[in-house]
């Protein structure tokens, strides 16, 4: 799958990365839209600590592709939003 990666302070690139799988307590969401916010700007400029490479963007919406075995209340195909702060 493709992901925008912060590879170092001031360096962003589009990369091919392995698609994750859903763990027992996880949802795997195919991202359809992702906001760029102040956190992403601070990471890019080295103003917040991080250990690159990282995938920026924590405000998103998408479609559930897989559901972990312990997760209830969701179905594959559900549209969801997230802001996991």
N, C-alpha and C positions, 0 to 999 in steps of 0.2 A: 504494500500500500504506500501511498505517497504521504509525506508529512513535511511541514515546514519546520526546520530545526534551527535553534540558536546554537551555533557551533563554537562560538567564542564571543567575547564582548565585541559588539559591533559587526558580527558576521552571521547572517541568516542565509540558509540555502534550502531548496526543495530537494528532498532525498527519498529514496526508496527504503522503507523499513519493514521489518517483519510485522505481520498482523498479529496483535495479541489475542489471547483466548480469554474467555470469561472464567474467573475462578469461582469457587462455590458461592461467595457473597457478592459477586460482581454482575454488572450488565455490560455487554459489549455494544457500544453505540457507534453507528456509522455517522460521522459528523457531516451535516449538510450546511451549517452556517456556524461561524465562530467570530466572536468579537475580538477586536484588538483594544486592550484597555491600558490604563496607566501602569499596571504591574508589568505587562509585556514591554512597555517603553523603558521602565526602570531596569528590567533584566537586560535588554539590548544595550543600554548605556553603562552597565556594570554598577548600577546604584543599589541593587538588591543582590544578595549572595545567591549563587547557584553553581552547580557543577555541570557545565556543558559536556556533551550535547543534551539539550532539553527541548521538548516540544512546547512552545508557548501557546497560550489560548485556553483559559479556563471558563469562559462564558460561551456556551455553545447550545446548539439544538441539533437533533438528528433522529435516527430511527434505530430501534433496538434490533440487533442482529442475533444476539445470543444471550441466554440467561443462565446464571449460575444455579447449581442444584439447590441452594438454600434460599434463593430469592423467591418471594411471592408478590402478587399484586401487579405484575407486569407480563406482557406477552410480546413475542417476536412480532415486529411490525409496528409496535406502539411508537408514536412520536413523543419525544421527551425533550426537556431543556435541562441544563445543568449549570450551576455556579458553585462548584465544590470548594468553597472557602472554609 
